[in-house]
Amino acid sequence: MKIELRHIHKRFGRVHANNDISLTVPAGAIFGILGENGAGKSTLMKILSGFIQADSGEILLDDQPVVIQSPADAIRHGVGMLHQDPLDFPPMRVVDNFLIGRDNHLFPNRKAAAQELLQLADQFHLTIDPYSYVDTLTVGERQQLEILRLLALGARTLILDEPTTGISAEQKEALFNTLRKLADMGKSVIFVSHKLEDVEQLCHHAAVLRQGRLVGQMSAPYDIDALVEMMFGRAIELGARQDKRQEGIALQLRNLTIEDVRLRVENVTLDVHRGEVIGLAGMEGSGQTRLLRACAGLLRPVHGRILLNQEDLTGKTYLTFRSRGVAFLPAARLEEGLVNGLTLTEHFVLAEPQEQMTIDRTAARKLAEERIARFNIRGTPETPVEALSGGNQQRALLALLRTPLNLILLDNPTRGLDIESVIYIWGKLKERCQQGTAIMFTSPDLDEILRYSDRILVFFNGQVSPPIEAAQANVDLLGQLIGGKGWEDLQPTPEENAPHG
């Protein structure tokens, strides 16, 4: 289906989110929409998919003007959108989610729907159990379910908003194969991303938005440097690797074992130096996040010890860990890290030690203005955190961290962020390393793990590798270990051989 957007405008208060955008998406093409966080990509796609309406402009589908006032309107016209965070119902079964959006009777035929789901999944070489619960699926599997649901509803154009965020390399390959097959079938795919390598690998054409405007378009093969300059208005330098390791041990793990109903991770032994960055690599659900939560006091280990600055904190509460200079930043920023409805000022006040019964509003605003300026947050003291882009929410989380800290634990810290924001976030984290703060982080992006880690732990099926020097590793090595190959060649580290006490 051919899609044309003509002179689209959308304002949110003083922010001109989409400023006179016109572009054409050919039928049977995978069309990339690139731009930094806050460039207007998601706003434009929400207009096309009916989640919001443009202030002015026109949408044409196969050369016919249409008015799309809701997602139901959009799907009736053959347009479906897969959001960055899947809009499904985790407590329900897969088949019940698959039925959402249909004009069914009060008692739908689940058996027929399950059969339809399996046939559709088989067509794209996907494997999904219709009777499993959605909350047991990985993010990649939830994406597959949503794609199949939209196709069953008649979608001829699929919009995907940052679809490779938080999924494994294997799941990304399966997703890309599905999208290529859809394009071969004559369907249109709009691929919204800030990841140049994904657009380069997948898309036939790409358009770049910056600060609400369409600044350029390009067809494959791409000039990546030119795309970067379109996105940011200048060249972006990644900078050299920085090793900030110092003398002294910040964190010691001794024979640590953690488990839940799905996975048991056994006998993790590790010494983390002050100022050191440890990257945790593995497929989603392999235990990386559980280890971070155990080191933050949010998950109690079933065996082993956790020592911070030689103090045994095993079994202590999160508040105890926090009082000892441990900070945990979750992947779900709004769900766990920030408070919906509260402003930046209110967050900064809550994060400070409370010494008085009342709040000094003048001092609070001054504090917010100072943090906003220091962390380059695009917002005001009165901005609610949910109104910030993903990159600015992450900057706000960093701005909430106290000083000094002994250990920062980050679960996918650059999830959904553009290149410039990634560089900025890691610049701030490396400043913490200079102060002696140790860092452990997870990421599905192996290039990020290699670039910013000093040492790396790989997780596979409950196993955890000995630490690997990042300077001596590469994507192929990590990819093989994540897939379960080459483990017999790994050598134990000195701390593994040390007395465990």
Backbone torsions as a table, in degrees:
resi	resn	phi	psi	omega
1	MET	NA	128.0	177.8
2	LYS	-80.2	135.7	-179.0
3	ILE	-124.2	133.0	174.1
4	GLU	-125.5	131.2	172.3
5	LEU	-112.3	126.1	-175.8
6	ARG	-122.8	118.8	171.6
7	HIS	51.9	51.0	-178.8
8	ILE	-78.3	127.7	174.6
9	HIS	-123.8	138.9	173.9
10	LYS	-150.0	126.6	177.5
11	ARG	-116.9	144.9	168.1
12	PHE	-122.6	95.9	-174.3
13	GLY	63.8	-124.4	-179.5
14	ARG	-83.6	-10.0	-177.0
15	VAL	-87.0	121.6	176.5
16	HIS	-91.9	85.6	-171.4
17	ALA	-66.5	-39.4	174.6
18	ASN	-128.6	120.9	-172.2
19	ASN	-120.3	92.6	174.2
20	ASP	59.0	54.6	-177.9
21	ILE	-93.2	126.8	175.0
22	SER	-131.3	126.6	175.5
23	LEU	-156.9	161.3	-178.4
24	THR	-124.9	130.3	176.3
25	VAL	-107.9	113.2	-178.8
26	PRO	-68.7	154.3	173.3
27	ALA	-65.9	143.6	176.6
28	GLY	73.3	17.4	-178.6
29	ALA	-117.1	153.1	169.1
30	ILE	-101.5	113.3	-170.3
31	PHE	-111.9	119.0	-179.3
32	GLY	-87.5	138.4	171.7
33	ILE	-115.5	109.9	-176.8
34	LEU	-105.1	156.1	174.9
35	GLY	164.5	156.6	177.7
36	GLU	-70.4	169.8	175.5
37	ASN	-59.0	132.8	-179.7
38	GLY	83.9	9.7	-178.3
39	ALA	-76.9	-15.9	-179.3
40	GLY	107.2	7.3	-177.1
41	LYS	-61.9	-54.8	-176.4
42	SER	-64.9	-36.9	178.0
43	THR	-59.5	-46.4	-179.4
44	LEU	-61.4	-41.9	-178.8
45	MET	-72.6	-32.2	175.8
46	LYS	-67.9	-31.2	174.2
47	ILE	-66.1	-46.1	-179.7
48	LEU	-64.2	-33.8	-176.3
49	SER	-95.0	4.6	171.9
50	GLY	85.9	4.8	-179.8
51	PHE	-74.7	-30.4	172.4
52	ILE	-138.4	164.5	-179.8
53	GLN	-113.0	144.3	177.9
54	ALA	-70.8	152.4	173.3
55	ASP	-71.0	-35.4	176.0
56	SER	-158.7	165.2	-178.4
57	GLY	119.3	-179.4	-172.3
58	GLU	-141.5	144.3	175.0
59	ILE	-117.7	130.4	176.3
60	LEU	-121.8	131.3	175.5
61	LEU	-115.8	120.5	-174.8
62	ASP	49.4	46.8	175.1
63	ASP	69.9	7.9	179.1
64	GLN	-109.2	126.1	177.5
65	PRO	-63.8	137.4	178.5
66	VAL	-133.6	157.0	173.1
67	VAL	-116.0	119.7	-178.0
68	ILE	-113.5	110.5	-174.2
69	GLN	-107.9	-5.4	-179.0
70	SER	-161.4	163.6	174.2
71	PRO	-59.4	-32.9	177.5
72	ALA	-65.9	-40.1	173.9
73	ASP	-58.0	-46.4	-176.8
74	ALA	-60.6	-45.8	-176.8
75	ILE	-69.5	-29.9	174.9
76	ARG	-65.0	-29.7	177.0
77	HIS	-88.3	-0.9	177.0
78	GLY	93.3	17.4	-179.5
79	VAL	-114.9	122.5	178.0
80	GLY	-127.8	145.9	-176.8
81	MET	-122.1	131.9	174.5
82	LEU	-102.8	112.4	-174.4
83	HIS	-81.4	162.5	-179.8
84	GLN	-57.7	-42.8	172.8
85	ASP	-104.5	112.0	-173.4
86	PRO	-52.9	135.0	-179.7
87	LEU	-91.9	67.1	-179.9
88	ASP	-118.6	-174.6	-178.2
89	PHE	-119.8	94.0	-174.2
90	PRO	-55.4	-34.3	-179.4
91	PRO	-71.9	-10.1	-177.1
92	MET	-95.8	163.4	177.8
93	ARG	-76.1	160.9	179.9
94	VAL	-56.4	-46.4	-176.0
95	VAL	-63.9	-34.7	178.9
96	ASP	-69.8	-37.6	174.4
97	ASN	-65.6	-36.6	179.9
98	PHE	-62.5	-29.7	-177.4
99	LEU	-83.0	-10.9	-175.8
100	ILE	-63.9	135.5	177.5
101	GLY	98.5	-5.3	-179.1
102	ARG	-92.3	151.3	175.3
103	ASP	-86.5	70.9	-175.3
104	ASN	-95.2	169.9	171.3
105	HIS	-73.4	174.3	-178.5
106	LEU	-59.4	-34.2	-179.4
107	PHE	-118.6	90.7	-177.5
108	PRO	-69.2	157.3	179.4
109	ASN	-84.9	92.6	-176.5
110	ARG	-66.9	-34.7	-179.4
111	LYS	-63.2	-44.3	178.6
112	ALA	-66.5	-38.3	179.4
113	ALA	-66.1	-40.1	178.9
114	ALA	-63.2	-40.8	178.6
115	GLN	-64.8	-41.0	178.2
116	GLU	-63.0	-41.7	178.9
117	LEU	-61.6	-45.3	-178.5
118	LEU	-65.3	-39.8	178.9
119	GLN	-65.7	-41.0	179.2
120	LEU	-67.4	-42.0	178.9
121	ALA	-63.0	-40.8	180.0
122	ASP	-63.9	-33.0	178.8
123	GLN	-61.0	-30.8	-178.4
124	PHE	-109.2	13.8	177.6
125	HIS	59.2	40.7	177.1
126	LEU	-108.3	150.0	179.2
127	THR	-120.1	121.2	-178.9
128	ILE	-150.4	136.4	-178.3
129	ASP	-91.5	115.6	-176.4
130	PRO	-61.6	-23.4	-173.1
131	TYR	-104.9	5.8	173.3
132	SER	-79.8	160.5	178.5
133	TYR	-86.2	142.9	-175.6
134	VAL	-61.6	-32.7	-177.7
135	ASP	-71.9	-3.4	173.9
136	THR	-96.6	-4.4	-177.6
137	LEU	-86.9	153.2	170.5
138	THR	-75.9	168.8	177.3
139	VAL	-58.9	-41.0	179.4
140	GLY	-62.1	-41.2	179.1
141	GLU	-68.6	-34.6	177.0
142	ARG	-67.4	-36.1	174.5
143	GLN	-62.0	-44.9	179.7
144	GLN	-58.9	-43.6	178.7
145	LEU	-60.1	-44.1	-178.0
146	GLU	-67.4	-38.9	176.8
147	ILE	-61.6	-45.6	-179.4
148	LEU	-65.0	-37.7	178.7
149	ARG	-63.4	-45.3	-179.4
150	LEU	-65.4	-38.8	177.8
151	LEU	-64.8	-39.8	179.3
152	ALA	-65.7	-27.6	178.0
153	LEU	-81.2	-5.4	175.6
154	GLY	103.7	17.3	-179.4
155	ALA	-64.1	129.6	174.2
156	ARG	-108.5	-13.2	172.4
157	THR	-130.8	128.3	177.6
158	LEU	-112.0	130.8	174.6
159	ILE	-106.9	126.8	179.0
160	LEU	-120.2	120.7	-176.7
161	ASP	-99.9	108.8	-179.7
162	GLU	48.4	55.3	-171.7
163	PRO	-73.1	-18.3	-177.1
164	THR	-91.8	3.1	178.2
165	THR	-73.6	121.9	173.7
166	GLY	81.8	11.6	176.4
167	ILE	-114.9	158.1	-177.1
168	SER	-76.2	167.4	177.9
169	ALA	-61.2	-38.7	179.5
170	GLU	-65.9	-41.9	178.9
171	GLN	-68.0	-34.8	177.6
172	LYS	-64.8	-41.3	178.8
173	GLU	-62.4	-41.6	178.2
174	ALA	-64.2	-40.7	178.6
175	LEU	-62.4	-46.9	-178.6
176	PHE	-62.8	-39.3	177.9
177	ASN	-62.5	-39.9	178.1
178	THR	-63.6	-44.6	-178.5
179	LEU	-66.0	-38.9	178.0
180	ARG	-63.9	-39.4	179.7
181	LYS	-66.2	-38.7	177.7
182	LEU	-61.9	-42.3	178.4
183	ALA	-64.0	-40.1	178.0
184	ASP	-63.1	-26.5	179.0
185	MET	-83.1	-0.2	178.6
186	GLY	94.3	1.5	177.7
187	LYS	-82.0	154.0	178.1
188	SER	-98.3	141.8	178.0
189	VAL	-125.5	126.1	173.8
190	ILE	-108.1	118.5	-171.0
191	PHE	-111.2	103.2	-177.7
192	VAL	-91.0	125.5	-175.1
193	SER	-159.2	162.0	167.3
194	HIS	-113.2	2.4	-175.3
195	LYS	-93.7	107.9	-176.6
196	LEU	-62.0	-37.2	-176.8
197	GLU	-66.1	-33.4	178.3
198	ASP	-68.6	-44.8	179.0
199	VAL	-63.9	-41.4	179.6
200	GLU	-62.2	-39.2	-176.4
201	GLN	-76.1	-30.3	-166.8
202	LEU	-112.7	-41.7	-163.2
203	CYS	-88.4	143.7	175.3
204	HIS	-79.4	-35.3	-179.7
205	HIS	-138.7	160.4	177.6
206	ALA	-147.0	142.0	172.8
207	ALA	-118.7	145.8	-176.6
208	VAL	-116.7	127.6	174.4
209	LEU	-106.0	143.4	172.9
210	ARG	-144.5	123.7	178.7
211	GLN	51.2	43.6	173.2
212	GLY	86.9	-5.2	-177.6
213	ARG	-112.8	151.6	169.8
214	LEU	-81.5	116.2	-174.7
215	VAL	-105.5	-9.3	178.4
216	GLY	172.4	163.5	176.5
217	GLN	-137.4	157.3	-178.3
218	MET	-156.1	150.9	175.3
219	SER	-113.3	154.8	178.7
220	ALA	-65.5	146.8	-2.5
221	PRO	-74.8	147.5	-170.1
222	TYR	-95.9	149.9	167.4
223	ASP	-94.5	99.4	-172.2
224	ILE	-62.8	-40.6	179.0
225	ASP	-60.2	-39.0	179.1
226	ALA	-67.2	-39.1	177.3
227	LEU	-63.1	-42.1	178.9
228	VAL	-60.6	-44.9	179.9
229	GLU	-64.5	-36.1	174.8
230	MET	-62.7	-42.7	-175.4
231	MET	-66.5	-41.1	-170.7
232	PHE	-116.6	-5.2	-179.0
233	GLY	76.8	7.4	-179.8
234	ARG	-166.3	168.0	175.3
235	ALA	-74.1	147.8	179.0
236	ILE	-115.9	124.3	178.4
237	GLU	-100.5	130.5	-179.8
238	LEU	-75.3	-27.6	-179.2
239	GLY	83.5	165.8	-176.8
240	ALA	-85.6	158.4	175.7
241	ARG	-60.4	138.8	-179.7
242	GLN	-121.9	118.9	177.3
243	ASP	-104.8	113.7	-174.8
244	LYS	-110.0	17.0	-178.1
245	ARG	-59.6	139.3	-178.6
246	GLN	-124.3	170.6	174.9
247	GLU	-68.7	149.0	177.2
248	GLY	100.5	145.7	-178.7
249	ILE	-102.1	124.7	178.5
250	ALA	-87.3	-45.6	-174.1
251	LEU	-130.5	136.5	174.7
252	GLN	-126.6	127.9	172.7
253	LEU	-112.4	130.6	-176.9
254	ARG	-128.0	109.6	178.2
255	ASN	50.5	41.2	-174.8
256	LEU	-75.0	131.0	177.2
257	THR	-126.6	128.7	177.7
258	ILE	-129.3	149.2	-178.8
259	GLU	-155.9	158.7	166.9
260	ASP	-142.8	-165.5	-174.6
261	VAL	-66.7	-20.0	-174.7
262	ARG	-102.3	-25.0	-169.0
263	LEU	-155.1	145.5	173.5
264	ARG	-124.9	123.4	176.8
265	VAL	-109.5	122.1	-167.7
266	GLU	-115.0	145.9	163.7
267	ASN	54.2	52.3	175.8
268	VAL	-84.5	120.5	178.6
269	THR	-125.2	126.4	-171.9
270	LEU	-160.8	140.1	168.5
271	ASP	-111.4	124.7	179.2
272	VAL	-109.7	121.2	-178.6
273	HIS	-75.6	158.3	172.5
274	ARG	-61.5	138.2	179.1
275	GLY	75.8	2.6	-177.2
276	GLU	-90.4	148.1	175.7
277	VAL	-112.8	121.7	177.8
278	ILE	-108.9	120.1	176.8
279	GLY	-95.1	137.6	179.8
280	LEU	-110.9	114.9	-174.8
281	ALA	-114.0	145.9	177.7
282	GLY	162.6	167.1	175.6
283	MET	-66.8	154.4	179.4
284	GLU	-55.5	135.2	178.9
285	GLY	83.3	13.8	-178.5
286	SER	-89.8	-1.2	175.5
287	GLY	116.5	-5.3	-177.1
288	GLN	-61.4	-48.9	-178.1
289	THR	-65.5	-35.7	178.0
290	ARG	-62.4	-40.1	178.1
291	LEU	-63.8	-44.0	177.7
292	LEU	-58.5	-45.4	-177.6
293	ARG	-66.6	-34.3	176.0
294	ALA	-65.6	-40.3	-179.9
295	CYS	-71.6	-13.1	177.6
296	ALA	-100.3	-2.7	-177.6
297	GLY	82.6	10.1	-179.9
298	LEU	-89.8	-15.2	179.5
299	LEU	-137.4	125.5	-176.4
300	ARG	-85.4	125.7	178.2
301	PRO	-69.7	153.2	178.1
302	VAL	-88.8	-14.4	179.9
303	HIS	-160.8	154.4	175.1
304	GLY	95.4	-176.2	-173.1
305	ARG	-133.4	149.2	173.9
306	ILE	-122.9	119.0	-179.3
307	LEU	-119.8	130.5	177.0
308	LEU	-117.2	119.2	-174.9
309	ASN	51.3	41.0	177.4
310	GLN	70.5	4.3	174.6
311	GLU	-92.7	128.2	-178.6
312	ASP	-77.9	113.5	-179.9
313	LEU	-108.2	11.2	-177.2
314	THR	-55.7	126.7	177.1
315	GLY	81.3	-2.1	179.2
316	LYS	-76.2	165.2	-177.4
317	THR	-81.1	166.3	175.9
318	TYR	-57.8	-39.3	-179.4
319	LEU	-63.7	-35.7	176.7
320	THR	-65.8	-47.1	177.1
321	PHE	-57.9	-43.4	-178.1
322	ARG	-63.6	-39.3	179.8
323	SER	-68.1	-18.9	178.9
324	ARG	-95.1	11.0	174.8
325	GLY	89.9	31.3	176.5
326	VAL	-109.0	131.6	177.9
327	ALA	-124.8	138.0	179.3
328	PHE	-120.6	125.0	176.5
329	LEU	-112.8	112.8	-175.0
330	PRO	-78.2	162.5	176.3
331	ALA	-70.2	-36.6	179.7
332	ALA	-83.7	89.4	-171.4
333	ARG	-61.8	-51.1	-176.1
334	LEU	-76.8	-32.3	-177.6
335	GLU	-74.6	-37.0	-173.7
336	GLU	-123.1	-26.2	-172.7
337	GLY	-95.7	-34.5	-176.6
338	LEU	-122.5	169.2	-177.3
339	VAL	-114.9	112.9	177.9
340	ASN	-53.9	134.7	176.2
341	GLY	94.5	-17.4	178.7
342	LEU	-94.0	147.4	-179.5
343	THR	-81.8	171.1	175.1
344	LEU	-59.7	-43.2	178.9
345	THR	-57.5	-46.8	-178.6
346	GLU	-63.4	-36.4	176.7
347	HIS	-64.3	-46.4	-177.6
348	PHE	-64.7	-36.2	178.1
349	VAL	-65.5	-46.0	-178.8
350	LEU	-63.7	-30.7	-177.5
351	ALA	-77.5	-15.7	-178.8
352	GLU	-87.2	151.7	173.4
353	PRO	-58.4	134.2	-176.9
354	GLN	-94.1	114.0	-177.8
355	GLU	-110.1	-10.2	-178.9
356	GLN	-127.9	162.3	179.8
357	MET	-77.7	-24.5	-177.8
358	THR	-120.2	164.1	-178.7
359	ILE	-100.8	129.3	173.9
360	ASP	-82.0	102.6	-173.6
361	ARG	-63.5	-37.4	180.0
362	THR	-64.7	-46.2	178.9
363	ALA	-65.5	-36.3	179.9
364	ALA	-64.8	-43.3	179.1
365	ARG	-65.4	-39.7	178.8
366	LYS	-63.0	-41.8	177.0
367	LEU	-60.4	-46.0	-179.2
368	ALA	-62.3	-43.7	179.9
369	GLU	-62.2	-39.3	-179.9
370	GLU	-66.5	-43.4	-179.8
371	ARG	-68.5	-40.7	179.2
372	ILE	-60.3	-42.3	179.8
373	ALA	-69.7	-43.0	-175.0
374	ARG	-68.3	-33.5	-177.8
375	PHE	-104.5	9.7	173.6
376	ASN	53.6	47.1	179.5
377	ILE	-85.4	128.8	179.0
378	ARG	-85.6	83.3	-179.0
379	GLY	-172.5	178.7	177.7
380	THR	-118.1	168.2	177.2
381	PRO	-56.2	-26.8	-177.6
382	GLU	-90.9	-1.9	-176.4
383	THR	-70.0	125.0	172.2
384	PRO	-66.0	142.9	-173.8
385	VAL	-63.6	-28.7	-179.3
386	GLU	-71.3	-14.8	178.4
387	ALA	-84.8	-7.9	179.7
388	LEU	-81.9	151.7	172.2
389	SER	-69.5	168.5	-178.7
390	GLY	-58.4	-42.2	179.8
391	GLY	-63.6	-38.9	179.9
392	ASN	-74.6	-30.1	172.4
393	GLN	-64.2	-40.4	178.9
394	GLN	-66.9	-39.3	176.3
395	ARG	-63.1	-38.3	177.6
396	ALA	-63.3	-41.3	177.5
397	LEU	-60.8	-42.7	177.8
398	LEU	-63.9	-37.4	-179.8
399	ALA	-67.9	-20.1	179.4
400	LEU	-82.1	-14.6	-176.8
401	LEU	-68.5	139.1	179.2
402	ARG	-80.4	164.5	175.6
403	THR	-128.6	134.4	-1.8
404	PRO	-84.6	168.7	174.1
405	LEU	-132.7	148.0	176.5
406	ASN	-91.9	-32.9	-173.6
407	LEU	-150.5	130.0	173.3
408	ILE	-115.6	128.4	-179.5
409	LEU	-114.2	121.5	-173.6
410	LEU	-125.4	123.8	178.0
411	ASP	-98.5	104.6	178.5
412	ASN	53.7	63.3	-170.5
413	PRO	-67.7	-21.2	-177.9
414	THR	-111.2	24.2	-179.9
415	ARG	-55.8	120.9	175.7
416	GLY	74.9	12.4	-175.6
417	LEU	-98.1	150.9	176.9
418	ASP	-80.4	172.4	-174.2
419	ILE	-57.9	-45.5	-177.7
420	GLU	-61.6	-42.8	179.2
421	SER	-66.0	-38.8	178.2
422	VAL	-60.1	-47.4	179.9
423	ILE	-61.7	-41.9	-179.3
424	TYR	-64.6	-47.7	-178.6
425	ILE	-58.6	-46.6	-178.2
426	TRP	-70.7	-28.9	173.2
427	GLY	-61.0	-43.4	178.3
428	LYS	-66.9	-38.1	179.5
429	LEU	-68.4	-39.1	178.1
430	LYS	-66.6	-28.9	172.7
431	GLU	-61.3	-39.1	176.1
432	ARG	-63.7	-39.6	178.8
433	CYS	-61.5	-38.3	176.9
434	GLN	-60.4	-28.5	178.5
435	GLN	-83.7	0.1	178.4
436	GLY	98.0	4.3	179.4
437	THR	-77.5	130.9	174.1
438	ALA	-86.8	151.3	-177.7
439	ILE	-132.6	136.0	167.5
440	MET	-124.9	135.8	-177.9
441	PHE	-146.9	154.0	173.2
442	THR	-109.1	154.5	173.4
443	SER	-163.3	141.1	173.4
444	PRO	-79.8	-8.2	-177.0
445	ASP	-92.6	105.3	-176.2
446	LEU	-65.5	-32.2	177.1
447	ASP	-63.3	-39.5	177.1
448	GLU	-64.9	-43.3	178.7
449	ILE	-58.9	-46.3	-178.1
450	LEU	-67.3	-37.1	-173.4
451	ARG	-73.5	-39.5	-169.5
452	TYR	-107.8	-6.9	179.7
453	SER	-89.7	152.4	166.1
454	ASP	-91.0	-42.8	174.3
455	ARG	-135.1	159.9	-173.1
456	ILE	-131.4	137.1	168.2
457	LEU	-107.9	133.8	177.7
458	VAL	-107.5	135.4	-178.8
459	PHE	-110.6	134.7	176.5
460	PHE	-153.8	117.0	171.4
461	ASN	51.6	43.1	178.7
462	GLY	86.9	-8.7	176.8
463	GLN	-92.2	149.3	175.0
464	VAL	-127.7	128.2	-176.9
465	SER	-72.3	160.4	165.2
466	PRO	-62.1	157.3	178.4
467	PRO	-60.3	136.3	179.5
468	ILE	-113.5	129.4	177.1
469	GLU	-64.5	122.9	-176.4
470	ALA	-61.3	-34.5	-177.9
471	ALA	-66.6	-18.8	-178.4
472	GLN	-106.0	6.1	-177.2
473	ALA	-110.0	169.7	174.9
474	ASN	-149.4	173.9	-176.5
475	VAL	-61.8	-38.6	-179.1
476	ASP	-62.3	-45.0	179.5
477	LEU	-61.0	-49.4	-178.9
478	LEU	-62.9	-40.9	-179.7
479	GLY	-61.6	-40.2	178.7
480	GLN	-66.3	-42.9	179.7
481	LEU	-65.0	-41.3	178.7
482	ILE	-61.9	-32.4	177.5
483	GLY	-84.5	1.4	175.9
484	GLY	93.7	9.1	-178.7
485	LYS	-104.8	146.3	173.0
486	GLY	84.5	7.8	-177.6
487	TRP	-67.9	-30.2	-178.5
488	GLU	-67.8	-17.2	-179.1
489	ASP	-89.4	-6.8	-177.8
490	LEU	-75.2	139.1	-179.8
491	GLN	-101.6	139.3	177.6
492	PRO	-64.6	151.5	-179.7
493	THR	-92.9	164.1	179.8
494	PRO	-54.5	-39.0	-178.5
495	GLU	-68.8	-26.1	176.9
496	GLU	-69.0	-31.3	-179.1
497	ASN	-87.9	-9.1	-176.8
498	ALA	-73.6	155.9	175.7
499	PRO	-59.8	137.3	-174.9
500	HIS	-97.3	-12.3	171.5
501	GLY	62.5	NA	NA
